[in-house]
Structure formats: C-alpha cells, structure tokens
Amino acid sequence: MALAAALPAHGASVIETRTAFSNVQLSVRDLAPDDGIAANYAIVPTSYTALSSFAALGPNDLELTRYEDEAFADLGQAGSASISAGQATTWVRTDGSLGSLETFASFPGPSPAGHLYSSGIQYFRVDLAAHSELWLSGDYAMSISRQGDDLGTQSANVSMLAQLSDQGRTVQEDLDLWARQDEPGGQRSGHFNLGFANDSDVSTRIYLYMTSGSSTYGNEPLAAIPEPQTYAMFGAGLLLLAARRKFARK
C-alpha cells in the first residue's frame, strides 16, 4: 500500500513534507592494486531504522527550548511506523535494504510559537578491508507543500543527510529545502556520491547513516529561525545515540 494512502485525513491548513532515498549502493576501489590484498567490504548483518518526533514551545534556541511532547519508534531492520508529537504526525517506511528510507510528515496549522520536528534514520555497519576506498552513492528527493490559508507565518524545512564515519573521521552530504513563511513550498532532487578511504594496513569498521528530518517553525519573526541543520542535526543526533547504544550491546 502506498504510504500516502495510509495517512490520516488533514484539516483545511497543513504543511506536508516528504523525503525518499533511492538507487543507493555501495562500491569499493582498490587503493593499492599491487599489494596482494583484495579491496572489499562487508555489511554487518544487522541494520537499524528508527523514527523520532518532538514538539517544543518557546524561542527557537536549543538552550531555551521547552519540550512539550516527544515520541520514538524503533523499526528494527524493516517495516513502517507512525508517531505523533504535538500537532505533528510522521510516518517512516523501509524494507531493510540499504537506502530504502521514505518519510512523510504532516504539520497542521496554525501552530503556536516554537517548532515541531520529526526525523527518520537508517543505520548500517560496514567492515572495510585495508587499502580500500568505500563509495556510497544514490539519489534523493524531498518536497514541502503548503495547503490552506490558516498557516500564519509558519516556515518549514526538510533536511537529508548521508554519512560515512569511523571513530575519527566523517564524510557526509547535507541537503536541505526551505519554505519560508508565505512561500508555497517546492521540491528538490539529485544525486550524491561519498568516498571514504581506508589507507591503513588493517580493516576498519565504518558507520553508515541515512537520515531525513522535517521541521516547522511557528509564528515567529523570520530572523529567529535557526539554520536548517541546527534542529535537524540535533534530532538526528538523538537517534544516532540510540543506534550506537543498541549495537554496543551486541
């Protein structure tokens, strides 16, 4: 069943966001073809998909924010889930394969001053051989739509992140889309390509994250709205900590 068909009915005014990764794949390049060590990688046979959402009131400042409501859902390797926090309703779906992360968020309006935030994350661990370079590539799509006349001065943002990291290094691609105050919304799509080199003589473990976050900022002056990544990275960080705790026990 299509994701949109399963979503609840909305009122007259609403901001809706959608994100999807597609055609995501891993490849490897040999950094030392003559060393007798074959370049390769192996996905550890566990993955993790989760969804979080929170509602906050007060200034758009993480140090001053007062959290009114929050929710969290753990999908394990595959499945779909929906959660609600404040006025926000969020759905996430994945079949467990790399990059199969699709999210939808609904923010009815008008909302009080403050913000609503929702985030989905997919997490994998990858063992990368010595003298190998891992490449993560794929396509992304995101959209924001505003429906109705009762949204006040709400602004909306969608952020997507693809990241490869180990204990000391991180490479990532940050993507975002804004619909500020009375702007009608829009869409963005494209391709990403990330490379992570292991030039050491031993294999290393890489942490692979795919995240999508959606936010609305209610009825405050535009100057008070933070940069797109501020809340997106905060919410994704909460999910990453949960993922690391989950796998630290394995």
N, C-alpha and C positions, 0 to 999 in steps of 0.2 A: 504494500500500500504506500502511495506517495506520502511524503512527510506532511505536505500541506493539507491533505485530506483528513489527517488525524488531529489537526489543531482545533482548539475551541473557537467558538464564534467571538467576534470582537464588537465593541461598541462603535459609535459613529466616528470617533477620532482615535487614531492609533499610529505609532511608528513601528514598522516591522523591519527586521534585519535578517539577512540570510548569508551563509558562507558555505563554501564547499571546496575541498581539495579534490583533485582528480589526476589520473595518469601519473601517480607518484611511483618512483622506482629508485633503486639503488644500483650503482655500478662501481667498479673498482679499477684503478690504474696502478700498474707496477712502477714504483719509483726507482727500482734497481734491477732491471731485467737480467743482468749478468751475475747476480749474487746466488743463484740457485734456489732462492726462496720464492715460491709462487705467491702472487698477490691474491688475496681473497678476504672475504668477510663471512660472518655467520650471524644471523639474527637469533638471539637467545629466545627459546620457545615460550616466552611469556610476553604479554602486552597489557596495557592498562589504558582504559578510557574513562574519563570522569567529566562531570558537569557541575559547575558551581554557580550560584547567583546570590547577590546581596542587594539590599536596599539601604540607603543611608540618607539622613537628613542633615542640614547644616551646610556650611561653606564647602566648596569643592577643594578641600585641603585635607590630605590624609591624616595630618596631626590633629585636626579639629573635627573630623567627621564623626558623627554619632550613628552607629549602625542600628537600624530598626528591625531588620529581618535578614535571615540568610538561610540558604539551603544547599545541600550537596548530594550528589548521586554518584555511585561507583558502578560502572557497567561491566567491569572485568575486561574480558577480551572482546566481546561483541554484544550488540543489542541496541536498544533505544530507550530513552528515558525522558521524562519531563519533570520540571520542578518549577516552583513559584516562590518569589520573594517580593514583598511589597506588591506593587501592581504588575511586576514583570512575570511573564511566563516564557520558559525556554525549553527547547527540545534539542536533543542531540541523537545522532544515529551513526553507527559504524558496523561493518560486517567483520571487523577484526583485522582486515588486511591493511597493509601499510598505506596511510594517507586516506583511508575511507572515512573521513570525518565530515559530517554535514550538520550544521546548526541552524536553528531558527529562533528568533526572539521577538516577543511582542510586548510593546510598552504603551499601554493605553494612556490617553491624555485627558485633561492636563494633569501633570504630576506636580507635587509640591517642590519647593526649592530643595536641591540635593541631587542625588543621582541614583539610578538603577543600573546594575551591572550583571552581565551573565557571561560565562566562559566555558568552553569545552576544550578538552585536551586529549591527545593520543600520545602514548609514551612507549618507546621500544628501547631495548638494549642490544647493541651490536658489537661483536668481537671482531676487531680489525687486525689483520696479520701485520708483521713487521714489514717495513719498506713498502707500504701500500697507501694509496690515497682513495678515500671513500667519497663518492659523489651522490648527493641527494637532489633529485630533480622532479619537477611536476608542474601542474597547472593549478591556478587558484581562481575563484570567483567570489565576489561579495556584492551586496546590494543593500540600500536603505530606501524605504518608501514611506512617505507621509500621507496619511489618509484622513480627511475631515478637517474641520475648521477650528476645532477646540483644543489645539495643542499649545496655545500660548507661545512662549519664546523657547520652547524645548529645542535643544540641539542633540544630535545623535552622532555616534562614531562607531565604526567597525574596524577592528584590528586583527590581522592574521600574522602568525609567526611560524617559521620553520627554523629549527635549530639543531646543530650538532655540537656536542661538548664532551670533554673528559674532565678530569679533576683539575686541570689547569688552563684549558683553552676553550673558547667558544666561537663558533661562526654561526651567523644567523641572517635571515632575511625578514625585515619588518615591513608590513604592508598595511595601509590604513585608508579609510574613506570617511569623509565628513559630510553631514548635512546640518548646517548651522542655522539655527532659529527658523526663519521662514523659507529657507531653501527647500525645494521639493524632494531632494534625495538624489540618488543616482546609482551607478554601478561601476565596478572596476574588475578587470580580469587580466590575466597574463601568465607568465612562466617564471619559475625560479630555478636556480641551479647553485648548489652549495658544495664546496670541496673541503675535505678535512684530511690532512696528511699525517701519517704515522711514519716518520723517518727514523724511528729508533730500531734497535735490533731485537725487540720483543713485541709481542702482540699487546694491544691495549683495548680497553672497553670504552665504547662510545655510547653516549646517551642521546637518543633522537626524540625530539618533541615536535608535535604539530599542534598548535593552539589557535583558537578563534575566540575573540571577545567582542561583545556588543555593549554599548553604554548609551544612556540618555542623561542629559543634564537639564534639570527643570528650572525654568523661570528665574534665571539669574542673569545679571549683565554678562555679555559675551566675554569681557575681559577676565571674568572669574573662572572661565572654563580652562582646565589644565590641558597640557599637551596630550595627544591621543594615547601615547604609550604609558602615561602615568598610572591610570587605573587598570589598563589592560595588563601591564606587567605585574601590578600588584595582585590582581585576581589570578593570573596565570601562576604567579609565584606560590600562592596558597596551594594550588593543585600540584605543582611540581614537588613541593614539600611532602604532600600526601603520597605521591607516587614513590618518592625516594624512601619514605618510611615503610611503605608496603613491601618494597623489594629488598629492603635491608634485612627483613625477617626471613628471606628465602635463602 
